[in-house]
Each structure stands twice: as structure tokens, then as C-alpha cells.
Amino acid sequence: MNESNKASPSFISNDIKIEGHINSTGTILISGQVVGNVTAKSLTLESTGLINGNVKADETELMGTQKGNVKSRRLSLLIGSKLRGNVNCEELIAEHGCDITGKIVTSKRT
């Protein structure tokens, strides 16, 4: 894929609150608040970000607060992140200092 065909990531800044579901075929960066489910190819929740809903993405990186279930091929929970919900993923990376409450199921598809 050449550079002209790559889509820019969608960005929700820290002064924005969205009430409703978000669906994207690309990358989403969230610094603000989302009350609703988020579906994307790639999702990054910044340290100031909050999602109150379920997340489904191929690649998920959490630095903020997620209240809801996460289904992702690869989930990275970085220092300072807070997750309140169940996790279903193939690959889990959890840094020291992340806060997780919920059931975790990891399985590699064969």
C-alpha cells in the first residue's frame, strides 16, 4: 500500500464526550470520553481517555480507563491503565502498574 492510500487515524480529543457507538475500519485514538461501544481495526485509549462500553478491535492499547469488556487479537495494558471488564484476546501484554478487574481468557487460534 502506498502512502496516498493510508487513512489518517480518527482522533477524539480530551475535550470531547461522545454518547453513542463508534465503528471504524481504521485507527482510533481516544483522549476524551466515549459512552458506548467502540469497534475499530486499531484502538488507542490515551491516559486521559475513558470508554464506558465494550471494545472490539484487532489491536488495542489501553493507557486510560476502560469500563466494559474487551475483545481483541492483541491487547496491551500499559502502566496507569484501568480495566473493569472481561477480556478475550489471543495475545495479552500487561505492564507493571496496570489495574485489571475481570475475567481474562487468552487463546491462540490454530
DODO-219558 format. One line per field, with one value per residue: residue in one letter; x, z, y of N, C-alpha, C in turn. Coordinates in steps of 0.2 Angstrom, whole numbers. Last residue first. Example, Ala and Ser with C-alpha at 12.3 -4.5 7.8 and 13.67 -1.06 7.14 Angstrom:
// DODO-219558
res = s a
n.X = 64 66
n.Z = 35 39
n.Y = -11 -28
ca.X = 68 62
ca.Z = 36 39
ca.Y = -5 -22
c.X = 64 66
c.Z = 39 39
c.Y = 0 -16
END
This chain:
// DODO-219558
res = t r k s t v i k g t i d c g h e a i l e e c n v n g r l k s g i l l s l r r s k v n g k q t g m l e t e d a k v n g n i l g t s e l t l s k a t v n g v v q g s i l i t g t s n i h g e i k i d n s i f s p s a k n s e n m
n.X = -29 -28 -25 -32 -37 -47 -51 -62 -58 -48 -32 -21 -3 9 18 8 3 -3 -9 -17 -30 -44 -56 -60 -72 -68 -60 -44 -33 -15 -3 6 -5 -10 -14 -20 -24 -38 -51 -63 -68 -81 -79 -71 -55 -44 -28 -21 -22 -23 -27 -31 -44 -58 -70 -77 -91 -91 -84 -68 -57 -41 -29 -20 -29 -32 -32 -36 -39 -52 -66 -79 -86 -101 -102 -96 -80 -69 -53 -43 -41 -39 -42 -40 -53 -66 -77 -90 -96 -112 -114 -108 -92 -84 -69 -57 -47 -52 -51 -47 -43 -28 -29 -26 -16 -14 -2 8 3 4
n.Z = 80 91 107 121 136 147 162 171 182 183 183 181 179 185 172 158 148 134 126 112 110 122 131 148 157 167 169 169 168 166 172 159 147 140 124 115 99 96 108 117 133 143 153 155 155 156 147 140 129 113 102 86 82 94 104 119 128 139 142 141 142 142 147 141 126 118 102 91 74 69 80 90 106 114 126 129 129 131 125 117 106 90 78 62 53 52 66 76 91 100 112 116 118 122 121 126 121 105 95 78 66 56 38 27 13 0 -1 2 -5 0
n.Y = -108 -94 -94 -86 -80 -72 -65 -56 -42 -28 -21 -9 -8 -10 -18 -22 -35 -41 -55 -62 -65 -62 -55 -49 -40 -25 -12 -6 7 11 13 5 -4 -18 -23 -36 -43 -46 -43 -37 -32 -24 -10 4 10 23 23 15 1 -4 -17 -23 -27 -24 -19 -14 -8 6 20 25 39 47 51 41 34 20 15 2 -4 -6 -5 -1 3 8 21 36 42 56 58 52 39 35 22 16 8 6 9 15 19 23 37 51 58 73 81 86 77 71 58 55 42 42 43 29 27 30 37 27 11 -6
ca.X = -25 -32 -22 -32 -32 -47 -46 -60 -62 -53 -37 -26 -9 6 18 14 1 3 -10 -11 -25 -39 -55 -55 -69 -72 -65 -49 -38 -22 -8 6 1 -12 -8 -22 -19 -32 -45 -62 -63 -77 -83 -76 -60 -49 -33 -17 -25 -18 -30 -26 -38 -53 -69 -72 -87 -94 -89 -73 -62 -47 -34 -21 -24 -35 -28 -38 -34 -46 -61 -76 -81 -96 -105 -101 -85 -74 -59 -41 -46 -36 -45 -37 -46 -62 -72 -87 -92 -107 -116 -113 -97 -88 -75 -62 -49 -48 -56 -45 -48 -32 -27 -31 -17 -20 -8 6 7 0
ca.Z = 76 86 101 117 131 143 156 169 177 187 180 186 176 186 179 161 154 136 131 115 108 117 127 142 155 162 173 165 172 163 173 166 149 145 128 120 104 94 104 113 128 140 149 159 151 159 151 144 134 118 107 91 81 89 99 114 126 134 146 137 146 139 149 148 129 123 107 95 80 67 76 86 101 112 120 132 125 134 128 123 111 96 83 68 53 49 61 72 86 97 106 119 113 125 118 127 128 109 99 85 69 62 44 30 20 1 -3 7 -5 0
ca.Y = -113 -98 -93 -92 -79 -78 -65 -62 -45 -32 -25 -11 -8 -4 -17 -19 -31 -38 -50 -60 -70 -60 -61 -49 -46 -29 -15 -10 4 9 18 7 0 -13 -20 -31 -41 -50 -40 -42 -30 -30 -14 0 6 19 26 19 5 -2 -12 -21 -31 -22 -24 -13 -13 2 16 22 35 44 55 41 38 24 18 7 -2 -11 -2 -6 5 3 17 31 38 51 61 56 42 37 27 18 11 1 12 10 21 18 33 46 55 67 79 90 76 74 61 57 47 40 46 34 26 26 40 32 17 0
c.X = -28 -27 -26 -29 -32 -42 -46 -56 -59 -58 -42 -31 -14 -1 14 12 7 1 -4 -12 -19 -34 -50 -55 -65 -68 -70 -54 -43 -26 -15 1 0 -6 -11 -16 -21 -26 -40 -57 -62 -73 -78 -81 -65 -54 -38 -22 -20 -22 -24 -28 -33 -47 -64 -71 -82 -89 -93 -77 -67 -51 -41 -27 -25 -30 -32 -33 -37 -41 -55 -72 -78 -92 -99 -104 -89 -79 -63 -47 -43 -40 -40 -41 -44 -55 -68 -83 -89 -103 -110 -116 -101 -93 -77 -69 -55 -51 -52 -50 -46 -37 -31 -28 -21 -21 -14 0 4 4
c.Z = 69 81 96 110 127 137 153 163 175 182 185 182 181 183 181 168 158 142 134 120 111 115 122 138 148 160 168 170 168 169 170 166 156 148 133 124 108 99 102 108 124 134 146 154 156 155 155 149 139 123 112 96 86 88 94 110 120 132 141 142 141 144 146 151 137 127 112 101 84 72 74 81 97 106 118 127 129 129 131 127 117 100 88 72 60 49 58 67 83 92 104 113 117 120 122 124 130 116 105 89 76 64 50 37 23 9 -1 5 0 0
c.Y = -114 -102 -97 -90 -86 -76 -71 -61 -52 -35 -29 -15 -11 -3 -11 -18 -28 -34 -48 -54 -69 -66 -59 -55 -45 -35 -19 -13 0 6 16 13 3 -10 -16 -29 -35 -49 -46 -40 -37 -28 -19 -3 2 16 21 22 8 3 -10 -16 -30 -27 -21 -19 -11 -3 12 18 32 39 52 46 39 28 22 9 3 -10 -8 -3 -1 5 12 28 34 48 55 58 45 41 29 23 11 3 6 13 15 21 28 43 51 65 73 88 81 75 64 60 48 45 43 36 31 24 36 36 22 6
END
